[in-house]
Amino acid sequence: MAGTDDRDCNEIIEAARAAQHHKDAASDTPEHGRKRNWDVASIGVGMGIGSAALAAALLFAKNSRRK
């Protein structure tokens, strides 16, 4: 019965090696669903332009009511 235990142990080790191989192969592939990291500077510029446009629109609306 000692031969049976060795065979079972070898099957377990082989299964662990196969699982590790699959894990390593999966980690080498690039992720398709990665999220894009936004640059903080571009967000700041966009907010600045948006704020300036909003202020200009409010000044224009206030100016046109006086006439």
Residue pairs with C-beta under 8 A, 6 or more apart in sequence:
none
